[in-house]
Amino acid sequence: MTKNQMIEMTRVFAGETDEDSLKDEVISTYLTLAGQKIIARAYPYDHSVTEVPARYEILQCEIAAYLLNKRGAEGETSHNELGVNRTYGSADVPIELIGQVVPHIGVI
């Protein structure tokens, strides 16, 4: 998948259809952050890996969209307003997403 395709997919996942409301540079930054989280989970002891495996590209877009949607509420532990309840146990990516990454193992 190309970088532009990933940006567009992330924009859709984040619920933003207007390119002016969510700039490509912002999405690209969050894609990089999501990619680093995937690489750290997939290759915890191999710091030479710098590219996200193709099998995790869609997950990378999902994680980037999740992080984009949490902007301004990072680490929120409780929020109740008009019947809407929000609680974030951690400011990081939830295990439901990052848990899909299978750590790579090998012999040292």
VEXDREN-2710 file (C-alpha; in Angstrom, 1 decimal):
% VEXDREN-2710
k/r/px/py/pz
1/MET/0.0/0.0/0.0
2/THR/1.4/3.4/-0.9
3/LYS/1.8/6.2/1.7
4/ASN/-1.0/8.2/0.1
5/GLN/-3.4/5.2/0.3
6/MET/-2.5/4.8/4.0
7/ILE/-3.2/8.5/4.6
8/GLU/-6.6/8.3/2.9
9/MET/-7.5/5.1/4.8
10/THR/-6.5/6.7/8.1
11/ARG/-8.6/9.7/7.3
12/VAL/-11.6/7.5/6.7
13/PHE/-11.0/5.5/9.8
14/ALA/-10.7/8.8/11.8
15/GLY/-14.1/9.9/10.3
16/GLU/-12.6/12.8/8.5
17/THR/-13.6/13.3/4.8
18/ASP/-12.4/16.8/4.4
19/GLU/-8.7/17.1/3.7
20/ASP/-8.6/20.6/5.1
21/SER/-9.7/19.5/8.5
22/LEU/-7.0/16.8/8.9
23/LYS/-3.8/17.6/7.0
24/ASP/-1.7/14.9/5.3
25/GLU/1.3/15.9/7.4
26/VAL/-0.6/15.3/10.7
27/ILE/-1.8/11.9/9.5
28/SER/1.7/11.0/8.3
29/THR/3.1/11.8/11.7
30/TYR/0.5/9.6/13.4
31/LEU/1.2/6.8/10.9
32/THR/4.9/7.0/11.8
33/LEU/4.0/6.8/15.5
34/ALA/1.7/3.9/15.0
35/GLY/4.4/2.2/12.9
36/GLN/7.0/2.6/15.6
37/LYS/4.6/1.0/18.1
38/ILE/4.0/-2.0/15.8
39/ILE/7.7/-2.4/15.2
40/ALA/8.5/-2.2/18.9
41/ARG/5.9/-4.9/19.6
42/ALA/6.8/-7.2/16.6
43/TYR/10.6/-6.9/17.0
44/PRO/11.3/-6.1/20.7
45/TYR/14.9/-7.2/20.5
46/ASP/15.8/-6.3/17.0
47/HIS/16.4/-2.6/16.7
48/SER/17.5/-2.8/13.1
49/VAL/14.0/-3.2/11.7
50/THR/12.7/0.1/10.5
51/GLU/9.8/-0.8/8.2
52/VAL/6.4/-2.0/9.2
53/PRO/5.6/-5.4/7.7
54/ALA/3.0/-5.2/4.9
55/ARG/0.7/-7.5/6.9
56/TYR/0.3/-4.7/9.5
57/GLU/-0.3/-1.8/7.2
58/ILE/-4.1/-1.7/7.8
59/LEU/-3.5/-2.1/11.5
60/GLN/-1.1/0.8/11.4
61/CYS/-3.9/2.9/9.9
62/GLU/-6.3/1.8/12.6
63/ILE/-3.9/2.6/15.4
64/ALA/-3.1/6.0/13.8
65/ALA/-6.8/6.8/13.6
66/TYR/-7.3/5.7/17.2
67/LEU/-4.5/8.1/18.3
68/LEU/-5.8/10.9/16.1
69/ASN/-9.3/10.6/17.7
70/LYS/-7.8/10.7/21.2
71/ARG/-6.1/14.0/20.6
72/GLY/-6.8/16.4/23.4
73/ALA/-8.0/13.6/25.7
74/GLU/-4.7/11.7/26.1
75/GLY/-4.6/9.8/29.4
76/GLU/-8.1/10.8/30.4
77/THR/-9.2/8.7/33.3
78/SER/-12.9/9.7/33.5
79/HIS/-15.3/12.0/31.7
80/ASN/-19.1/12.1/31.9
81/GLU/-21.2/14.5/29.9
82/LEU/-24.8/14.2/28.7
83/GLY/-24.8/10.4/29.1
84/VAL/-21.4/9.9/27.4
85/ASN/-18.8/8.2/29.6
86/ARG/-15.1/8.1/28.7
87/THR/-12.4/6.4/30.7
88/TYR/-8.9/5.7/29.4
89/GLY/-6.9/3.2/31.5
90/SER/-3.7/4.1/29.6
91/ALA/-2.7/6.8/27.2
92/ASP/-1.3/4.2/24.9
93/VAL/-2.8/2.0/22.2
94/PRO/-5.3/-0.5/23.6
95/ILE/-4.4/-4.2/23.8
96/GLU/-7.3/-4.9/21.4
97/LEU/-5.2/-3.2/18.6
98/ILE/-1.6/-3.8/19.5
99/GLY/-2.3/-7.3/20.7
100/GLN/-2.8/-8.2/17.0
101/VAL/0.9/-7.9/16.4
102/VAL/2.8/-11.1/16.8
103/PRO/6.2/-10.7/18.3
104/HIS/9.0/-12.1/16.2
105/ILE/11.3/-14.5/18.0
106/GLY/14.7/-15.8/17.2
107/VAL/17.9/-17.1/18.7
108/ILE/20.5/-14.7/20.1
END
